[in-house]
Amino acid sequence: MIIKSSTALRNNYNAVARLAREKAEPVYITRNGEGDLVVMSIEAFERREAMLDLREKLLFAEQQRLAGETTVPLVEAHQRLKAKIDGRV
């Protein structure tokens, strides 16, 4: 976990931004010794958002499965995906 003060952010933005990009993880910013903000690179943010979106979709699919909704056999799912990738659908 990377922690920097708001003073460090204010006085040396470029160094904090470079640190966030190089480490590819959030930088926690404190104010008066308390947590205040989180700064991260656009790439790290987009990767995190994509992961959360995928988890949400997987959770929804699992809820549907547990509710007894019909499923597609793995072989058929693979064929459908391959057809979409190949542009046939």
Buried (B, 14 or more C-beta within 10 A) or exposed (E): EBEBBEEBBEEEEEEBBEBBBEEEBBBBBBEEEEEEEEBBBEEBBEEEEEEEEEEEEEEEEEEEEEEEEEEEEEEEEEEEEEEEEEEEE
